[in-house]
């Protein structure tokens, strides 16, 4: 078996936007991330953590934690502002390169859209982009990925996300087929795959040649079923507690870990549990619970720092 490196992300503390009034202090997030036993942490929305490289590096070192990825969660559709996307990419990548010695990923997510939000998790009902609009989305993704690669030596990975235009397997496969593997890889999030009504194990096996990075989540089936039935958006479902500690939901993590072993995966696994920021008092204990569960369930794996 390979080596897993366990990390986490600011979304576990409810951080989805950098300047939201009810965000907990970034110092708390860094401190608690280290206390979970995780060795890695994603940058989260740009501007939440300090953007001065020297300060951020000092804080990371003092908490003995490594940055694993930056996230570009934006509109990539025909309505997107490409100059803005490129400038945001430069900000994220330049900070990661200045702070981190090892290679980080740039996680690319097409943001939740109003017209897709109510059909998140309902592939048969979800509107697909027409050919011309899809081509524009692909061009935007390629432009960002090319910039990250050529100017910063970073690999972009697409993250299929509930409520965006890259959610379901057909959309993921279409985008990967439209982008060279040297330019774009895949960040497979077990929770978003399951939320889309698909099997994370089968997706890992199906997309193994493009897999670069992995996210783990778990889902409360009763909350999920109600959210789908009521046509709730993804983040509204998260605010209602659809995500839960690993092992407490309906995802089969022994099987998921078995699939990762079968394809020879080694690298970072980021454990996430989206929630309302006002509910972050439980984050530390629930992340510790999730990490302990994965360590119990993954005998035979080694763990790296």
C-alpha positions in Angstrom: 0.0 0.0 0.0 1.0 3.6 -0.5 1.4 6.5 1.8 -1.5 8.7 2.9 -0.9 12.3 4.1 -4.0 13.5 6.0 -5.0 17.1 5.9 -8.0 19.3 6.3 -9.5 22.6 5.0 -11.0 25.8 6.3 -14.5 24.8 5.2 -14.6 22.5 8.3 -14.9 25.8 10.3 -17.5 27.2 7.9 -15.1 29.3 5.9 -16.5 29.6 2.4 -15.8 33.4 1.8 -12.8 35.3 3.1 -14.6 38.3 4.6 -17.8 36.8 6.0 -18.7 38.5 9.3 -19.2 35.3 11.3 -15.9 33.6 10.2 -13.9 32.4 13.2 -10.4 34.0 13.5 -7.8 32.5 11.2 -5.5 31.9 14.2 -8.1 29.6 15.7 -8.4 27.6 12.5 -4.6 27.2 12.2 -4.3 26.2 15.9 -7.2 23.7 15.8 -6.1 22.2 12.4 -2.8 21.4 14.0 -4.5 19.9 17.1 -6.5 17.5 15.0 -3.4 15.6 14.1 -3.7 16.6 10.4 -0.4 17.5 8.8 -1.8 19.6 5.9 -4.2 22.4 5.4 -5.7 24.0 2.3 -5.4 27.7 1.9 -9.2 28.1 1.6 -10.6 31.3 0.1 -7.9 33.7 -0.8 -7.6 36.5 1.8 -8.9 34.5 4.8 -5.3 33.7 6.0 -2.6 36.4 5.8 -1.5 37.1 2.3 1.9 38.2 3.3 4.1 35.2 2.6 6.6 35.8 5.5 3.8 36.1 8.0 1.9 33.1 6.7 5.0 30.9 6.6 5.9 31.8 10.2 2.4 30.9 11.3 2.4 27.6 9.5 5.8 26.6 10.9 4.8 27.5 14.4 1.8 25.3 14.1 3.7 22.5 12.4 1.4 22.3 9.4 1.9 22.3 5.6 -0.2 24.0 2.9 -1.5 21.4 0.5 -3.6 23.4 -2.1 -5.2 26.6 -3.0 -8.7 26.8 -4.3 -10.1 28.9 -7.2 -13.9 28.6 -6.5 -15.3 30.9 -9.2 -17.7 31.1 -12.1 -16.0 29.5 -15.1 -19.1 29.7 -17.4 -19.7 32.1 -20.3 -20.5 34.9 -17.8 -17.1 34.6 -16.1 -14.6 37.5 -16.1 -11.5 35.9 -17.5 -9.1 38.7 -16.5 -10.4 38.4 -12.9 -9.9 34.6 -13.0 -6.3 35.0 -14.2 -5.5 37.7 -11.6 -7.0 35.6 -8.8 -5.0 32.6 -10.0 -1.8 34.7 -9.9 -2.5 35.8 -6.3 -3.2 32.3 -5.1 -0.3 30.6 -6.9 2.3 33.3 -6.0 1.4 33.0 -2.3 1.6 29.2 -2.4 4.9 29.2 -4.2 6.4 31.8 -1.8 5.3 29.9 1.3 5.5 26.3 0.4 8.6 24.3 -0.6 6.8 21.2 -1.9 4.4 21.3 -4.8 0.8 22.3 -4.1 -2.3 21.8 -6.3 -4.5 24.5 -7.6 -8.1 23.2 -7.1 -10.4 24.5 -9.8 -14.1 24.6 -8.9 -17.0 25.9 -11.1 -19.0 27.8 -8.5 -22.6 26.9 -7.6 -25.1 28.4 -10.1 -28.6 29.5 -9.3 -30.0 27.5 -12.2 -28.2 24.3 -11.1 -28.5 24.7 -7.3 -32.0 23.2 -7.0 -31.0 20.2 -9.0 -27.8 19.5 -7.2 -27.6 15.7 -6.8 -30.2 15.1 -9.5 -28.4 14.4 -12.7 -31.5 13.6 -14.7 -33.0 17.1 -14.0 -29.9 19.2 -14.1 -29.5 21.5 -17.1 -26.3 20.8 -19.1 -24.5 23.6 -20.9 -25.0 23.8 -24.7 -21.9 23.2 -26.9 -20.9 26.8 -27.4 -21.2 27.7 -23.7 -19.3 24.5 -22.7 -16.5 25.5 -25.1 -16.1 28.8 -23.3 -16.0 27.1 -19.9 -13.3 24.8 -21.2 -11.3 27.7 -22.5 -11.5 29.4 -19.1 -10.3 26.3 -17.3 -7.5 25.9 -19.8 -6.4 29.5 -19.4 -6.2 29.2 -15.6 -4.4 25.8 -15.7 -1.9 27.0 -18.3 -1.1 30.1 -16.2 -0.6 28.0 -13.1 1.7 25.5 -14.9 3.8 27.9 -17.0 4.3 30.7 -14.5 4.3 28.8 -11.2 4.9 25.2 -11.9 1.6 24.2 -10.3 -0.8 21.5 -11.5 -4.4 22.5 -11.7 -7.0 19.8 -10.7 -10.7 20.1 -11.4 -13.0 19.4 -8.4 -16.5 18.4 -9.5 -18.9 20.2 -7.1 -22.6 20.0 -6.4 -24.5 22.8 -8.0 -21.9 23.9 -10.5 -21.6 23.0 -14.2 -19.0 20.4 -13.5 -20.8 18.0 -11.1 -21.7 14.7 -12.7 -19.6 12.0 -14.3 -20.5 12.9 -17.8 -19.4 16.6 -17.2 -16.2 15.5 -15.5 -15.3 13.1 -18.2 -16.1 15.7 -20.9 -13.9 18.3 -19.3 -11.0 15.9 -18.8 -11.2 14.7 -22.4 -11.2 18.4 -23.5 -8.0 19.2 -21.5 -4.6 17.5 -21.8 -3.6 15.4 -18.9 -0.3 17.4 -18.6 -2.5 20.5 -18.0 -5.4 19.3 -15.8 -5.8 16.5 -13.3 -8.7 15.5 -11.1 -9.4 16.2 -7.4 -12.0 13.6 -6.6 -14.2 14.4 -3.6 -15.9 11.4 -2.3 -18.7 13.5 -0.7 -19.5 15.4 -3.9 -19.4 12.2 -5.9 -21.9 10.6 -3.6 -24.0 13.8 -3.4 -24.2 13.6 -7.2 -25.8 10.2 -6.9 -22.7 8.3 -8.0 -20.4 5.7 -6.5 -17.1 7.1 -5.2 -15.4 3.6 -5.5 -16.4 3.3 -9.1 -15.4 6.9 -9.8 -11.9 6.4 -8.3 -11.4 3.3 -10.5 -12.9 5.0 -13.6 -10.8 8.2 -13.4 -7.7 6.7 -11.9 -5.4 7.8 -14.7 -6.3 11.5 -14.1 -6.5 11.3 -10.3 -4.0 13.7 -8.5 -5.7 14.7 -5.2 -8.5 13.4 -3.0 -11.0 14.9 -0.6 -13.0 12.8 1.9 -16.4 13.7 3.3 -19.3 11.8 4.7 -23.1 12.4 4.4 -26.1 11.9 6.6 -28.5 10.0 4.4 -31.7 11.3 6.1 -30.7 14.9 5.7 -29.5 14.3 2.1 -32.8 12.6 1.1 -34.8 15.5 2.5 -32.5 18.1 0.8 -33.0 16.4 -2.5 -36.7 16.0 -2.0 -37.1 19.7 -1.2 -34.7 20.9 -3.9 -32.4 22.6 -1.4 -29.1 24.0 -2.6 -25.8 22.4 -1.6 -24.7 25.0 1.0 -28.2 25.2 2.5 -28.0 21.4 2.9 -24.6 21.8 4.6 -26.1 24.4 7.0 -28.7 21.8 7.9 -26.1 19.3 8.8 -25.9 17.1 5.7 -22.2 16.5 6.3 -21.0 14.5 9.3 -17.8 13.0 10.7 -16.3 10.2 8.6 -17.8 6.8 9.5 -21.0 8.3 10.8 -22.6 8.6 7.3 -23.5 6.3 4.4 -20.2 6.3 2.5 -18.3 3.1 2.6 -14.8 4.2 3.6 -13.2 0.7 3.8 -14.2 0.2 0.2 -13.0 3.7 -0.8 -9.7 3.1 0.9 -9.5 -0.3 -0.8 -10.0 1.4 -4.2 -7.2 3.9 -3.5 -5.0 1.0 -2.6 -5.9 -0.9 -5.7 -5.0 2.1 -8.0 -1.7 2.7 -6.1 -2.6 6.2 -4.8 -0.1 7.9 -2.5 -0.5 11.5 -1.5 -2.7 14.0 0.3 -6.2 13.2 1.5 -8.0 16.3 2.7 -10.8 15.6 5.2 -13.7 18.0 5.0 -17.0 18.6 6.7 -18.8 21.7 5.5 -20.9 23.5 8.1 -22.3 26.8 9.2 -19.5 28.9 10.7 -21.6 29.5 13.8 -21.4 25.7 14.4 -17.6 25.5 14.4 -17.3 24.8 18.2 -17.6 21.1 17.3 -15.0 21.2 14.4 -12.0 20.1 16.5 -13.6 17.1 18.1 -15.3 16.0 15.0 -12.2 16.3 12.8 -10.2 14.3 15.4 -13.0 11.7 15.3 -12.8 11.5 11.4 -9.0 11.2 11.4 -9.1 8.5 14.1 -11.7 6.6 12.0 -9.6 6.7 8.9 -6.5 5.5 10.7 -8.5 2.6 12.2 -10.0 1.8 8.8 -6.8 2.0 6.8 -4.6 -0.7 8.3 -1.6 -1.4 6.1 -1.3 2.1 4.9 1.6 4.3 6.1 1.2 7.9 7.0 3.5 10.7 5.9 4.1 14.2 7.3 
